[in-house]
């Protein structure tokens, strides 16, 4: 039992005690509710959870001692203990008095077990709020009664709706600071209803509270006789949320369990549907089928499994399945796609661009992915659809996503397991976006690769040499085009069939519609990489001379073309030398402010990390550079 040693808070509501360990006994047979607390910064989310922990008597003596000391050091409530410190555990959170990371706190009442997921309100930590919401059944959205409905309030409400949380409690907090005025409460309720009527919430309960004072948390407040509804705890005890669930059996394989030669099982968590011994199963990607012989758990064998069960499946025969495969019932096959429409929440400070390659994780599946088009951005204040060309931190957008290979999927409305995904930066491995699949694109089924009689090997035999791509990258004026031209002359003299894709030449035709913003540079290189690949498959030696300033796009080109066919050459010429040469007068214009987005001046150039060859374009004679490249190409 928790007990308070100093009378600095009002005593908690007393619940009947029938044993020496009432908390443990209270857990038996109770269902559980996972709820997120969200809203704008300083609306009192952490204080609310701390108050719930206190009121349900689940703070122990050692925690109270630590809380008293921390309140003196970091608290914001004077001599009163700061309940928010029960949740805000990071040093930075306590020093700044804000929530930064997601925190989980467990408590119970006589009627239910709870997992409270506290999330930050600051705009820059919205990504953490999305993480918390993705695992919640309901949402407690807080509003400061003095501030009303803010943009961040609506952003969090919209994100809650995106992850298909349909039960929402709107806690209008700090009512004590507005004198418990019902007019203030009613105005906020009306404003929130008007702003969120298109969000699709099945039920919103509006409760006036003071988390600091404990009003309407577990007991009705004498200060709000005008409020006829339930307390916050009573409301949470009676919520009956429904999350998207698919009736189809979905079992993503997490790993192949093979402790010795006599046992092979496929381990994972059953996401939806039901499994029983004797079921006929199908590996979705390969189409292989087998019969389920055993369902193995740490506690023994099961005859059947329910959603959420972590199990190992033993089949009647060996099949080729590994981590990333998705197993389904043979009579209930799942769909696959390599292109789909989705809502995306951008979670990275760096901008996102169409055409840039990322890694996608969907269930246990991984693939390379890119945003093929941005349909619109959602204005969280008005829900208006706005045009945009790139993604900024906290943008909520509807996009088309293209994958490097087909993945098993379901719409997020039917399955969060096969409909929710993340995008990961290939270099930093940071999660840059979270997404929810709407549907597969029609072209994913309609557009299929046509089999041709003459292949690349036939063309290479006719040419007498292998097709490949030599990718020259470096600053403007570094000498890329000059080197490419001299190299082609040598290759031509050796009887090689060649073609140069030069930056300026390409922009006069194929890419004449592109400018020099970061987004346009990304698309410029994507198109060039596709053309270079086609020419390589025609058996040509393709030389490209492009600044190609971003590592992500050069890596995309390498993956598209194939590492064995791709030679990256960094023309390492100092910026001072490039400016001195300035063959097109671009640096002079950039320095005078007439040419924005100039690489090396006000737009970055990311030096290659894995170039096969680095040549000093500012010092080596041209013939020496060409000789070094020919040696690298073994010619």
TORMI-756841 format. One record per residue (C-alpha): x, y, z. Coordinates in Angstrom, 2 decimals. Layout:
- X | Y | Z
- X | Y | Z
...
END
This chain:
- X | Y | Z
- 0.00 | 0.00 | 0.00
- 1.17 | 3.49 | -0.72
- 1.14 | 5.95 | 2.12
- 1.98 | 9.62 | 2.36
- 4.32 | 10.66 | 5.14
- 3.76 | 14.40 | 4.87
- 0.39 | 16.01 | 4.35
- 1.34 | 17.82 | 1.14
- -1.38 | 16.29 | -1.03
- -5.02 | 15.55 | -0.46
- -5.46 | 11.89 | 0.61
- -6.32 | 9.38 | -2.10
- -9.75 | 7.89 | -2.47
- -9.91 | 4.72 | -0.37
- -10.79 | 1.40 | -2.01
- -11.90 | -1.64 | 0.01
- -8.96 | -3.75 | 1.22
- -9.69 | -7.46 | 1.54
- -6.19 | -9.01 | 1.70
- -2.60 | -8.28 | 2.59
- -1.78 | -7.81 | -1.09
- -4.82 | -6.14 | -2.66
- -2.94 | -4.91 | -5.74
- -1.95 | -8.41 | -6.85
- -5.38 | -9.83 | -6.13
- -6.97 | -6.99 | -8.07
- -5.15 | -8.14 | -11.20
- -6.76 | -11.56 | -11.33
- -9.42 | -11.80 | -14.00
- -9.35 | -8.13 | -14.97
- -9.14 | -6.92 | -18.54
- -6.67 | -4.20 | -19.44
- -6.79 | -0.86 | -21.24
- -3.82 | 0.85 | -22.85
- -4.41 | 4.57 | -23.16
- -2.27 | 7.43 | -24.35
- -2.17 | 10.89 | -22.78
- -1.53 | 13.56 | -25.37
- -2.09 | 17.21 | -26.14
- -0.08 | 20.40 | -26.36
- 2.93 | 21.23 | -24.23
- 2.35 | 21.93 | -20.51
- -1.26 | 20.81 | -20.56
- -0.62 | 18.57 | -17.54
- -0.26 | 15.08 | -19.05
- 2.43 | 13.81 | -16.68
- 0.70 | 15.36 | -13.67
- -2.52 | 13.59 | -14.65
- -0.86 | 10.17 | -14.75
- 0.94 | 10.90 | -11.48
- -2.41 | 11.81 | -9.93
- -3.96 | 8.55 | -11.18
- -1.08 | 6.57 | -9.66
- -1.55 | 8.41 | -6.36
- -5.34 | 8.11 | -6.30
- -5.23 | 4.37 | -7.01
- -2.71 | 3.91 | -4.16
- 0.12 | 2.50 | -6.23
- 3.00 | 4.68 | -5.08
- 5.29 | 2.96 | -2.58
- 7.11 | 4.52 | 0.35
- 10.51 | 4.53 | -1.33
- 8.97 | 6.21 | -4.37
- 7.40 | 8.85 | -2.15
- 10.72 | 9.55 | -0.44
- 12.42 | 9.94 | -3.81
- 9.52 | 12.07 | -5.09
- 9.78 | 14.42 | -2.10
- 13.49 | 14.95 | -2.71
- 13.06 | 15.37 | -6.47
- 10.20 | 17.83 | -5.95
- 12.46 | 20.08 | -3.89
- 15.14 | 19.90 | -6.55
- 13.13 | 19.94 | -9.78
- 9.48 | 20.45 | -8.81
- 7.26 | 23.23 | -10.10
- 4.63 | 23.15 | -7.34
- 6.39 | 24.91 | -4.47
- 6.12 | 22.94 | -1.24
- 3.67 | 20.48 | -2.78
- 5.06 | 17.30 | -4.29
- 5.19 | 17.40 | -8.06
- 3.37 | 14.29 | -9.27
- 4.63 | 14.79 | -12.83
- 8.07 | 13.64 | -11.64
- 6.64 | 10.14 | -11.17
- 6.46 | 9.93 | -14.96
- 9.19 | 12.27 | -16.24
- 12.27 | 10.18 | -15.55
- 14.89 | 11.68 | -17.88
- 17.23 | 14.28 | -16.44
- 16.41 | 16.66 | -19.30
- 12.68 | 16.23 | -18.63
- 13.07 | 17.15 | -14.98
- 15.36 | 20.08 | -15.65
- 13.08 | 21.55 | -18.32
- 9.77 | 20.49 | -16.78
- 8.64 | 18.82 | -20.02
- 8.07 | 15.33 | -21.39
- 10.49 | 14.22 | -24.10
- 10.29 | 10.43 | -24.34
- 7.37 | 8.01 | -24.13
- 6.81 | 6.65 | -20.61
- 4.66 | 3.67 | -19.63
- 3.09 | 3.43 | -16.19
- 1.04 | 0.52 | -14.90
- -1.78 | 0.75 | -12.37
- -5.16 | -0.77 | -11.62
- -8.51 | -0.09 | -10.07
- -10.90 | -2.69 | -8.66
- -12.47 | -2.94 | -12.11
- -9.60 | -2.84 | -14.61
- -5.86 | -2.89 | -15.24
- -4.33 | 0.08 | -17.07
- -1.23 | 0.94 | -19.02
- -0.87 | 4.72 | -19.19
- 1.35 | 5.89 | -22.06
- 2.59 | 9.41 | -21.42
- 3.75 | 11.25 | -24.55
- 5.38 | 14.65 | -25.13
- 3.48 | 17.73 | -26.20
- 6.31 | 19.67 | -27.84
- 6.10 | 19.88 | -31.63
- 9.66 | 18.58 | -32.12
- 8.79 | 15.38 | -30.22
- 5.61 | 14.58 | -32.14
- 7.37 | 11.47 | -33.46
- 7.34 | 10.05 | -29.92
- 3.64 | 10.75 | -29.62
- 3.01 | 8.71 | -32.79
- 5.03 | 5.85 | -31.32
- 2.90 | 5.83 | -28.18
- -0.40 | 6.15 | -30.04
- 0.39 | 3.17 | -32.26
- 0.14 | 0.86 | -29.22
- -2.86 | 2.41 | -27.49
- -6.52 | 1.40 | -27.32
- -7.86 | 4.81 | -26.26
- -6.66 | 8.39 | -25.89
- -6.91 | 10.94 | -23.11
- -6.41 | 14.28 | -24.86
- -5.66 | 17.14 | -22.48
- -6.43 | 20.80 | -23.04
- -5.31 | 23.66 | -20.81
- -8.54 | 25.47 | -19.92
- -6.70 | 28.80 | -20.18
- -5.37 | 28.08 | -23.69
- -8.24 | 26.29 | -25.40
- -7.81 | 24.20 | -28.55
- -4.35 | 24.77 | -30.05
- -2.73 | 23.61 | -33.29
- -0.78 | 20.91 | -31.44
- -4.04 | 19.76 | -29.82
- -5.55 | 19.25 | -33.26
- -2.36 | 17.63 | -34.57
- -2.45 | 15.06 | -31.79
- -6.19 | 14.52 | -32.27
- -5.65 | 13.96 | -36.00
- -2.80 | 11.53 | -35.35
- -4.99 | 9.66 | -32.88
- -7.62 | 9.32 | -35.59
- -5.03 | 8.16 | -38.13
- -3.98 | 5.21 | -35.98
- -7.66 | 4.25 | -35.69
- -8.18 | 5.08 | -32.02
- -11.89 | 5.70 | -31.89
- -12.49 | 6.23 | -28.15
- -11.27 | 9.60 | -26.89
- -11.53 | 11.33 | -23.53
- -11.11 | 15.10 | -23.72
- -9.87 | 16.21 | -20.30
- -10.16 | 19.98 | -19.97
- -7.43 | 20.45 | -17.37
- -6.50 | 23.27 | -14.99
- -10.13 | 24.18 | -14.41
- -9.04 | 25.48 | -11.00
- -7.15 | 28.28 | -12.80
- -10.33 | 29.50 | -14.52
- -12.51 | 29.26 | -11.42
- -14.25 | 26.09 | -12.62
- -16.23 | 28.27 | -15.02
- -18.71 | 26.12 | -17.02
- -18.71 | 28.69 | -19.84
- -15.00 | 28.08 | -20.43
- -15.53 | 24.32 | -20.49
- -18.52 | 24.51 | -22.84
- -16.69 | 26.82 | -25.24
- -13.75 | 24.38 | -25.49
- -16.12 | 21.45 | -26.03
- -17.88 | 23.29 | -28.86
- -14.60 | 24.34 | -30.45
- -13.19 | 20.81 | -30.33
- -16.35 | 19.25 | -31.76
- -16.36 | 21.69 | -34.66
- -12.68 | 21.15 | -35.44
- -12.75 | 17.34 | -35.30
- -16.12 | 16.40 | -36.76
- -14.41 | 14.74 | -39.75
- -11.96 | 12.70 | -37.63
- -14.22 | 9.68 | -37.32
- -14.20 | 9.32 | -33.52
- -16.89 | 6.92 | -32.34
- -17.17 | 8.54 | -28.96
- -15.67 | 11.57 | -27.20
- -16.23 | 12.06 | -23.47
- -15.65 | 15.59 | -22.19
- -14.54 | 15.92 | -18.56
- -13.54 | 19.08 | -16.63
- -10.59 | 18.20 | -14.37
- -7.77 | 19.57 | -12.29
- -4.97 | 17.02 | -12.32
- -3.01 | 19.04 | -9.78
- -5.89 | 19.27 | -7.30
- -7.38 | 15.84 | -8.06
- -10.77 | 17.20 | -9.13
- -12.96 | 14.77 | -11.14
- -10.10 | 12.26 | -11.36
- -11.43 | 9.44 | -9.16
- -14.16 | 11.28 | -7.24
- -16.76 | 13.84 | -8.30
- -15.66 | 17.39 | -7.61
- -17.73 | 19.73 | -5.44
- -16.44 | 22.58 | -7.61
- -18.29 | 21.34 | -10.73
- -21.90 | 20.69 | -9.69
- -22.89 | 21.71 | -13.21
- -21.05 | 18.66 | -14.70
- -23.25 | 15.51 | -14.74
- -20.79 | 13.08 | -16.31
- -18.35 | 10.44 | -14.99
- -14.97 | 10.96 | -13.37
- -11.90 | 10.26 | -15.46
- -11.22 | 6.90 | -13.80
- -14.85 | 5.82 | -14.08
- -14.80 | 6.69 | -17.76
- -11.58 | 4.73 | -18.35
- -13.06 | 1.75 | -16.50
- -16.03 | 1.57 | -18.87
- -14.44 | 2.34 | -22.25
- -14.83 | -0.51 | -24.72
- -12.41 | 0.33 | -27.54
- -12.22 | -1.58 | -30.80
- -8.99 | -1.53 | -32.81
- -8.76 | -2.59 | -36.47
- -8.60 | -6.37 | -36.61
- -8.49 | -8.62 | -39.63
- -10.35 | -11.91 | -39.65
- -7.59 | -13.42 | -41.77
- -4.82 | -15.34 | -40.05
- -1.59 | -13.32 | -40.13
- 1.64 | -14.78 | -38.75
- 4.83 | -12.81 | -39.56
- 7.89 | -15.02 | -39.07
- 10.33 | -13.39 | -36.64
- 12.96 | -16.11 | -36.70
- 13.52 | -19.73 | -37.59
- 13.90 | -21.78 | -34.41
- 16.39 | -24.57 | -35.11
- 18.23 | -25.61 | -31.94
- 19.41 | -28.86 | -33.53
- 18.94 | -30.98 | -36.64
- 15.85 | -32.66 | -35.19
- 13.71 | -29.54 | -34.76
- 12.64 | -26.71 | -37.04
- 9.99 | -24.21 | -36.09
- 8.87 | -20.78 | -37.18
- 8.58 | -18.34 | -34.29
- 6.54 | -15.17 | -34.10
- 3.39 | -13.56 | -32.74
- -0.04 | -14.35 | -34.16
- -1.27 | -10.91 | -35.21
- -4.82 | -11.81 | -36.18
- -7.09 | -14.73 | -36.90
- -6.91 | -18.13 | -35.24
- -4.56 | -21.09 | -35.64
- -5.29 | -24.74 | -34.90
- -3.27 | -27.90 | -35.24
- -4.12 | -29.49 | -38.59
- -4.60 | -26.19 | -40.44
- -3.21 | -25.95 | -43.95
- -0.80 | -23.00 | -44.09
- 0.72 | -21.00 | -46.94
- 3.89 | -18.91 | -47.12
- 2.51 | -15.87 | -48.92
- 5.57 | -14.86 | -50.96
- 6.54 | -18.30 | -52.28
- 3.14 | -19.99 | -52.27
- 4.49 | -23.09 | -50.50
- 1.98 | -24.96 | -48.36
- 2.26 | -27.29 | -45.38
- 0.13 | -28.62 | -42.52
- 0.49 | -27.35 | -38.97
- 1.60 | -30.25 | -36.74
- 2.40 | -28.51 | -33.46
- 2.01 | -25.15 | -31.73
- 4.90 | -24.84 | -29.29
- 5.17 | -22.33 | -26.43
- 7.46 | -21.94 | -23.43
- 4.70 | -23.53 | -21.31
- 4.12 | -26.53 | -23.56
- 2.03 | -27.45 | -26.59
- -1.23 | -25.78 | -27.58
- -4.04 | -27.11 | -29.74
- -4.85 | -23.60 | -30.96
- -3.53 | -20.04 | -30.77
- -5.24 | -16.69 | -30.40
- -4.19 | -13.20 | -31.58
- -1.32 | -11.94 | -29.45
- 0.05 | -15.41 | -28.67
- 3.83 | -15.77 | -29.11
- 4.27 | -19.27 | -30.52
- 6.49 | -21.49 | -32.63
- 4.85 | -23.35 | -35.51
- 6.06 | -26.84 | -36.43
- 4.98 | -28.00 | -39.88
- 4.62 | -31.47 | -41.37
- 7.38 | -30.84 | -43.89
- 10.28 | -28.50 | -44.43
- 9.58 | -25.35 | -46.44
- 11.71 | -22.41 | -47.44
- 10.62 | -19.69 | -45.03
- 12.66 | -17.22 | -43.00
- 12.38 | -13.95 | -41.09
- 10.28 | -11.54 | -43.14
- 7.94 | -14.17 | -44.55
- 4.26 | -14.01 | -43.63
- 2.30 | -17.23 | -43.11
- -1.44 | -17.37 | -43.70
- -4.15 | -20.01 | -43.94
- -4.05 | -21.68 | -47.33
- -7.76 | -20.98 | -47.91
- -7.36 | -17.31 | -46.85
- -4.44 | -16.01 | -48.92
- -3.03 | -12.54 | -48.30
- -2.29 | -9.90 | -50.94
- 1.09 | -8.58 | -52.01
- 1.98 | -5.27 | -53.65
- 4.98 | -3.20 | -54.66
- 3.06 | 0.10 | -54.82
- 0.47 | 1.55 | -52.48
- -1.13 | 4.75 | -51.28
- -0.54 | 5.70 | -47.65
- -0.74 | 8.46 | -45.09
- 2.74 | 9.39 | -43.91
- 3.83 | 11.30 | -40.80
- 7.28 | 12.80 | -41.38
- 9.37 | 12.49 | -38.21
- 12.78 | 13.79 | -39.27
- 14.35 | 17.25 | -39.21
- 15.88 | 16.60 | -42.65
- 13.46 | 17.08 | -45.52
- 11.96 | 14.12 | -47.32
- 11.91 | 14.06 | -51.12
- 10.18 | 12.14 | -53.85
- 12.47 | 9.55 | -55.43
- 14.87 | 9.27 | -52.49
- 15.45 | 5.67 | -51.41
- 14.66 | 4.56 | -47.87
- 14.27 | 1.22 | -46.13
- 10.72 | 0.19 | -45.30
- 9.77 | -2.13 | -42.43
- 6.29 | -3.61 | -42.71
- 5.64 | -6.28 | -40.04
- 8.89 | -8.28 | -40.20
- 9.41 | -7.53 | -43.90
- 12.13 | -5.21 | -45.20
- 12.58 | -3.68 | -48.65
- 13.87 | -0.56 | -50.33
- 11.19 | 2.08 | -50.84
- 10.73 | 5.54 | -52.25
- 7.97 | 8.14 | -52.33
- 6.85 | 8.18 | -55.95
- 4.42 | 11.07 | -55.54
- 3.13 | 13.43 | -52.85
- -0.60 | 13.88 | -53.34
- -1.25 | 16.47 | -50.65
- -0.36 | 17.66 | -47.17
- -3.06 | 17.90 | -44.49
- -3.44 | 21.22 | -42.71
- -4.21 | 20.13 | -39.15
- -5.98 | 23.41 | -38.34
- -8.45 | 23.26 | -41.20
- -8.06 | 19.69 | -42.57
- -7.53 | 21.33 | -45.97
- -5.47 | 19.47 | -48.55
- -2.43 | 21.53 | -49.58
- 0.08 | 20.97 | -52.36
- 3.68 | 20.27 | -51.38
- 6.85 | 19.04 | -53.07
- 8.85 | 17.87 | -50.06
- 8.24 | 16.73 | -46.50
- 9.14 | 18.69 | -43.37
- 9.11 | 17.72 | -39.70
- 5.60 | 16.75 | -38.49
- 4.03 | 17.01 | -41.95
- 1.07 | 14.68 | -42.44
- 0.82 | 13.78 | -46.11
- -0.87 | 11.36 | -48.46
- 1.67 | 9.75 | -50.77
- 2.25 | 6.92 | -53.20
- 5.05 | 4.56 | -52.17
- 7.02 | 2.32 | -54.54
- 8.86 | -0.75 | -53.26
- 11.85 | -2.65 | -54.61
- 9.91 | -5.92 | -54.24
- 6.34 | -6.95 | -53.42
- 5.44 | -7.15 | -49.72
- 2.48 | -8.71 | -47.95
- 0.04 | -6.03 | -46.85
- -3.46 | -5.19 | -45.68
- -5.04 | -1.75 | -45.34
- -4.38 | -0.24 | -41.92
- -8.14 | -0.02 | -41.41
- -8.19 | -3.83 | -41.38
- -4.82 | -4.66 | -39.82
- -2.33 | -2.48 | -37.99
- 0.23 | -5.30 | -38.26
- 0.22 | -5.44 | -42.08
- -0.94 | -1.87 | -42.64
- 1.45 | 0.10 | -40.45
- 5.05 | 0.69 | -41.52
- 8.10 | 2.85 | -40.92
- 10.65 | 4.37 | -43.27
- 14.30 | 4.23 | -42.20
- 17.23 | 6.31 | -43.47
- 19.74 | 4.01 | -45.14
- 22.78 | 5.82 | -43.78
- 21.85 | 7.00 | -40.29
- 19.34 | 4.17 | -39.65
- 17.02 | 6.73 | -38.08
- 13.27 | 6.28 | -38.43
- 12.21 | 9.16 | -40.67
- 8.49 | 8.46 | -41.06
- 5.59 | 6.32 | -39.90
- 2.89 | 5.36 | -42.34
- -0.50 | 3.71 | -42.71
- -1.40 | 1.85 | -45.90
- -4.67 | 2.83 | -47.60
- -4.75 | 0.48 | -50.58
- -2.63 | -1.06 | -53.29
- -2.32 | 0.95 | -56.48
- -4.01 | -0.49 | -59.52
- -0.81 | -0.29 | -61.51
- 0.80 | -2.70 | -59.04
- -1.39 | -5.42 | -60.59
- -1.71 | -3.98 | -64.10
- 1.94 | -3.19 | -64.84
- 4.12 | -6.27 | -65.13
- 7.55 | -6.79 | -66.62
- 7.42 | -8.04 | -70.19
- 9.67 | -11.00 | -71.02
- 11.96 | -10.21 | -74.01
- 13.83 | -12.61 | -76.28
- 17.09 | -10.65 | -76.48
- 18.69 | -10.02 | -73.10
- 21.61 | -8.02 | -71.80
- 24.04 | -10.93 | -72.19
- 23.15 | -11.19 | -75.90
- 23.87 | -7.50 | -76.41
- 27.14 | -7.70 | -74.50
- 28.28 | -10.62 | -76.69
- 27.51 | -8.56 | -79.79
- 29.39 | -5.56 | -78.40
- 32.29 | -7.65 | -77.22
- 32.38 | -6.17 | -73.71
- 30.37 | -5.84 | -70.52
- 27.89 | -3.02 | -70.00
- 28.60 | -0.90 | -66.95
- 28.16 | 2.56 | -65.41
- 31.06 | 4.84 | -64.45
- 29.58 | 7.48 | -62.12
- 31.64 | 10.68 | -61.83
- 30.63 | 12.93 | -58.92
- 32.05 | 16.16 | -57.54
- 31.48 | 19.89 | -57.24
- 30.62 | 22.10 | -60.18
- 33.89 | 22.94 | -61.93
- 35.71 | 19.93 | -60.47
- 36.39 | 18.57 | -63.96
- 33.82 | 15.78 | -64.22
- 32.73 | 16.52 | -67.79
- 36.31 | 17.06 | -68.97
- 37.39 | 13.74 | -67.45
- 34.36 | 11.91 | -68.86
- 35.05 | 13.27 | -72.34
- 38.74 | 12.26 | -72.23
- 37.85 | 8.85 | -70.80
- 35.29 | 8.19 | -73.55
- 37.89 | 8.98 | -76.23
- 40.22 | 6.35 | -74.73
- 37.43 | 3.79 | -74.42
- 36.28 | 4.47 | -77.97
- 39.83 | 3.93 | -79.19
- 39.79 | 0.56 | -77.42
- 36.64 | -0.48 | -79.30
- 34.17 | 0.05 | -76.46
- 30.64 | 1.21 | -77.17
- 30.04 | 4.19 | -74.89
- 27.71 | 7.06 | -74.08
- 28.10 | 10.10 | -71.81
- 25.19 | 11.36 | -69.72
- 26.27 | 14.89 | -68.83
- 24.44 | 17.06 | -66.31
- 24.01 | 20.13 | -68.51
- 23.04 | 18.12 | -71.58
- 20.40 | 16.10 | -69.74
- 18.85 | 19.28 | -68.32
- 18.30 | 20.58 | -71.87
- 15.99 | 17.69 | -72.66
- 14.90 | 14.90 | -70.35
- 15.19 | 16.98 | -67.17
- 14.46 | 20.44 | -68.50
- 11.44 | 20.66 | -66.17
- 13.61 | 20.41 | -63.05
- 15.16 | 23.22 | -61.06
- 17.91 | 23.09 | -58.46
- 16.07 | 22.67 | -55.18
- 16.96 | 19.63 | -53.11
- 13.76 | 17.92 | -54.28
- 14.59 | 18.61 | -57.94
- 18.16 | 17.37 | -57.50
- 16.84 | 14.12 | -56.06
- 14.49 | 13.63 | -59.02
- 17.25 | 14.62 | -61.47
- 19.50 | 11.81 | -60.25
- 16.65 | 9.30 | -60.08
- 15.87 | 9.82 | -63.75
- 19.52 | 9.71 | -64.73
- 20.03 | 6.45 | -62.82
- 17.06 | 4.87 | -64.62
- 18.39 | 5.96 | -68.02
- 21.90 | 4.78 | -67.17
- 20.53 | 1.38 | -66.20
- 18.67 | 1.03 | -69.52
- 21.78 | 1.97 | -71.48
- 23.87 | -0.47 | -69.46
- 21.37 | -3.22 | -70.24
- 21.83 | -2.31 | -73.90
- 25.45 | -3.34 | -73.41
- 26.96 | 0.16 | -73.31
- 29.64 | 1.59 | -71.06
- 27.80 | 4.61 | -69.62
- 29.72 | 7.57 | -68.24
- 27.75 | 10.01 | -66.06
- 29.03 | 13.46 | -65.09
- 26.73 | 14.89 | -62.41
- 27.32 | 16.76 | -59.20
- 24.91 | 14.27 | -57.54
- 25.45 | 15.95 | -54.16
- 23.55 | 13.55 | -51.90
- 24.82 | 10.16 | -50.75
- 21.27 | 8.78 | -50.64
- 20.78 | 9.29 | -54.38
- 24.19 | 7.90 | -55.31
- 23.41 | 4.86 | -53.18
- 20.02 | 4.59 | -54.88
- 21.77 | 4.59 | -58.26
- 24.21 | 1.91 | -57.06
- 21.37 | -0.33 | -55.87
- 19.29 | 0.22 | -59.01
- 22.16 | -0.46 | -61.39
- 23.81 | -3.14 | -59.25
- 27.02 | -2.82 | -57.27
- 28.90 | -5.13 | -59.69
- 28.03 | -2.82 | -62.60
- 28.61 | 0.50 | -60.82
- 31.91 | 2.33 | -60.37
- 31.72 | 5.53 | -58.33
- 34.55 | 8.00 | -58.95
- 34.87 | 11.03 | -56.70
- 36.52 | 13.96 | -58.47
- 38.01 | 15.56 | -55.37
- 38.70 | 19.15 | -56.36
- 38.90 | 21.82 | -53.61
- 36.11 | 24.39 | -53.60
- 38.67 | 27.20 | -53.99
- 39.96 | 25.64 | -57.22
- 36.41 | 25.13 | -58.51
- 35.59 | 28.78 | -57.80
- 38.77 | 29.91 | -59.50
- 37.88 | 27.93 | -62.61
- 34.18 | 28.82 | -62.52
- 33.72 | 27.91 | -66.21
- 30.03 | 28.89 | -66.23
- 30.20 | 31.84 | -63.85
- 27.94 | 30.05 | -61.38
- 30.02 | 30.58 | -58.28
- 30.24 | 34.31 | -58.96
- 26.45 | 34.50 | -59.22
- 26.02 | 32.40 | -56.06
- 28.43 | 34.56 | -54.06
- 26.53 | 37.68 | -55.12
- 23.20 | 36.13 | -54.09
- 21.85 | 35.78 | -57.63
- 21.94 | 31.96 | -57.70
- 20.36 | 30.15 | -54.73
- 20.87 | 26.45 | -53.96
- 24.42 | 26.39 | -55.32
- 26.17 | 23.20 | -54.22
- 29.18 | 23.98 | -52.07
- 27.91 | 27.49 | -51.26
- 24.43 | 27.32 | -49.73
- 23.53 | 23.73 | -50.59
- 25.58 | 20.83 | -49.21
- 27.77 | 18.34 | -51.05
- 28.04 | 15.02 | -49.23
- 31.45 | 13.48 | -49.86
- 31.26 | 9.81 | -50.97
- 31.99 | 7.27 | -48.26
- 32.53 | 4.24 | -50.52
- 33.78 | 5.54 | -53.86
- 35.87 | 2.92 | -55.70
- 38.26 | 5.64 | -56.82
- 39.16 | 9.17 | -55.72
- 40.99 | 11.38 | -58.22
- 42.47 | 14.78 | -57.47
- 40.87 | 17.00 | -60.08
- 42.81 | 20.05 | -58.95
- 46.34 | 18.68 | -59.23
- 46.74 | 15.54 | -61.37
- 47.20 | 15.95 | -65.15
- 44.19 | 14.80 | -67.17
- 46.01 | 11.88 | -68.82
- 47.09 | 10.59 | -65.40
- 43.49 | 10.71 | -64.17
- 42.26 | 8.79 | -67.23
- 45.02 | 6.21 | -66.75
- 44.00 | 5.68 | -63.10
- 40.37 | 5.16 | -64.11
- 41.32 | 2.64 | -66.82
- 43.37 | 0.76 | -64.23
- 40.38 | 0.73 | -61.89
- 38.24 | -0.66 | -64.72
- 40.96 | -3.24 | -65.51
- 41.21 | -1.97 | -69.08
END
